[in-house]
Amino acid sequence: MYRIVLSIAIAACMLPAGCGGSQKKTQTGAGAELTAMQELQAVSTDLQTGVDNLMAPINETQRIIDHITAMPGRLGIDAKSLMGMCKSSFQSGQLDFDANISAAAEVQAEVMGVLARLTHIVAELKATPQKVTALGQQAVEATAKVPVLATKIATTANVTLSNPFAAAEAKAQAQADMNAVNQVKGEVMAKISEIQTKVTGIPAMATEALAKLGAAFAAG
């Protein structure tokens, strides 16, 4: 049987590290700038994004199984052929499409699309342990970074507040930063601790998701 085997290269996306900054603003690229306070607040956002990215293929597992299971009845294609392609793609990590499948071009395109989606999910699930390690290291680095940023915010704000020539708007922002810095620091440190606890269970969930995919296509 003639088969088209396409290798799918999945790049492991690493979250961009936060750039250093102060109240003077830090250039982050493409014209965007962050103050030290914004950078401090972004620590939580970046870590949560990392967790969301790790959970995405896990959350997608049951959805793709349901989608594939419904395809034969919806598209009028042979269930055994479809499950065979899914099993082969799952096991090899490559998109394994049977070019001899009896279906219209648009149906074949949809099948190829779902196989590509499947191989992507599998690759992401297999990469989960390494990505968890990377995110854990990011959390450790953030723990050291937060007090440095908080000190920078307070120091810069004090300088502005004590400057008789500083504009009223700058003084108001400096006072707002002084009032908020300790609370924001505490919230960010709590978020880091929450993330560090949460990620410990993610590799096991990824393993379970891989097992579920394997079982779904075992008869293919």
Backbone hydrogen bonds, N-H to C=O, Kabsch-Sander energy under -0.5 kcal/mol:
donor,donor_aa,acceptor,acceptor_aa,energy
4,I,97,F,-2.5
5,V,3,R,-0.6
6,L,4,I,-0.6
6,L,95,L,-2.4
9,A,7,S,-0.7
10,I,8,I,-0.7
11,A,9,A,-0.6
13,C,11,A,-0.7
25,K,22,S,-2.1
26,T,34,L,-2.5
28,T,32,A,-2.6
29,G,32,A,-0.6
32,A,29,G,-2.2
34,L,26,T,-1.9
39,E,35,T,-2.5
40,L,36,A,-2.4
41,Q,37,M,-2.3
42,A,38,Q,-1.9
43,V,39,E,-0.9
43,V,40,L,-0.8
44,S,40,L,-0.6
44,S,41,Q,-0.5
45,T,41,Q,-1.1
46,D,42,A,-2.9
47,L,43,V,-1.9
48,Q,44,S,-2.5
49,T,45,T,-2.3
50,G,46,D,-1.8
51,V,47,L,-1.9
52,D,48,Q,-2.7
53,N,49,T,-2.4
54,L,50,G,-1.8
55,M,51,V,-2.3
56,A,52,D,-1.4
58,I,54,L,-0.5
59,N,55,M,-3.0
60,E,56,A,-1.6
61,T,57,P,-0.8
61,T,58,I,-0.7
62,Q,58,I,-0.5
63,R,59,N,-0.5
64,I,60,E,-2.4
65,I,61,T,-1.9
66,D,62,Q,-2.4
67,H,63,R,-2.2
68,I,64,I,-2.7
69,T,65,I,-2.5
70,A,66,D,-1.6
71,M,67,H,-0.8
71,M,68,I,-0.8
74,R,70,A,-2.0
75,L,71,M,-3.4
76,G,72,P,-2.0
77,I,72,P,-0.8
82,L,78,D,-2.1
83,M,79,A,-2.8
84,G,80,K,-2.2
85,M,81,S,-2.1
86,C,82,L,-2.3
87,K,83,M,-2.7
88,S,84,G,-2.4
89,S,85,M,-2.5
90,F,86,C,-2.7
91,Q,87,K,-2.5
92,S,88,S,-2.4
93,G,89,S,-1.9
95,L,6,L,-2.0
96,D,94,Q,-0.8
97,F,4,I,-2.1
97,F,95,L,-0.8
99,A,2,Y,-0.7
99,A,97,F,-0.9
100,N,2,Y,-0.6
101,I,98,D,-1.8
103,A,101,I,-1.2
108,Q,104,A,-2.6
109,A,105,A,-2.3
110,E,106,E,-1.7
111,V,107,V,-2.4
112,M,108,Q,-2.6
113,G,109,A,-2.1
114,V,110,E,-2.3
115,L,111,V,-2.2
116,A,112,M,-2.2
117,R,113,G,-2.1
118,L,114,V,-2.3
119,T,115,L,-2.5
120,H,116,A,-1.9
121,I,117,R,-2.3
122,V,118,L,-2.6
123,A,119,T,-2.4
124,E,120,H,-2.5
125,L,121,I,-2.6
126,K,122,V,-2.4
127,A,123,A,-1.5
128,T,125,L,-1.1
131,K,127,A,-2.1
132,V,128,T,-2.8
133,T,129,P,-2.0
134,A,130,Q,-2.1
135,L,131,K,-2.4
136,G,132,V,-2.5
137,Q,133,T,-2.1
138,Q,134,A,-2.0
139,A,135,L,-2.1
140,V,136,G,-1.9
141,E,137,Q,-2.5
142,A,138,Q,-2.1
143,T,139,A,-2.0
144,A,140,V,-1.3
145,K,141,E,-1.8
146,V,142,A,-2.5
148,V,144,A,-0.7
149,L,145,K,-2.4
150,A,146,V,-2.7
151,T,147,P,-2.3
152,K,148,V,-2.1
153,I,149,L,-2.5
154,A,150,A,-2.3
155,T,151,T,-2.8
156,T,152,K,-2.4
157,A,153,I,-2.4
158,N,154,A,-2.3
159,V,155,T,-2.0
160,T,156,T,-2.1
161,L,157,A,-2.7
162,S,158,N,-1.9
163,N,159,V,-0.5
163,N,160,T,-1.0
166,A,163,N,-1.4
171,K,167,A,-2.3
172,A,168,A,-2.4
173,Q,169,E,-2.1
174,A,170,A,-2.4
175,Q,171,K,-2.5
176,A,172,A,-2.1
177,D,173,Q,-2.3
178,M,174,A,-2.3
179,N,175,Q,-2.3
180,A,176,A,-1.6
181,V,177,D,-2.3
184,V,180,A,-2.7
185,K,181,V,-2.7
186,G,182,N,-2.2
187,E,183,Q,-2.4
188,V,184,V,-2.6
189,M,185,K,-2.4
190,A,186,G,-2.1
191,K,187,E,-2.0
192,I,188,V,-2.4
193,S,189,M,-2.1
194,E,190,A,-2.2
195,I,191,K,-2.6
196,Q,192,I,-2.5
197,T,193,S,-1.7
198,K,194,E,-2.5
199,V,195,I,-2.5
200,T,196,Q,-0.5
200,T,197,T,-0.6
201,G,198,K,-1.2
202,I,199,V,-1.1
205,M,201,G,-1.4
206,A,202,I,-2.3
207,T,203,P,-2.2
208,E,204,A,-2.2
209,A,205,M,-2.1
210,L,206,A,-2.3
211,A,207,T,-2.1
212,K,208,E,-2.1
213,L,209,A,-2.2
214,G,210,L,-2.5
215,A,211,A,-2.3
216,A,212,K,-2.0
217,F,213,L,-1.4
218,A,215,A,-0.8
220,G,217,F,-1.8
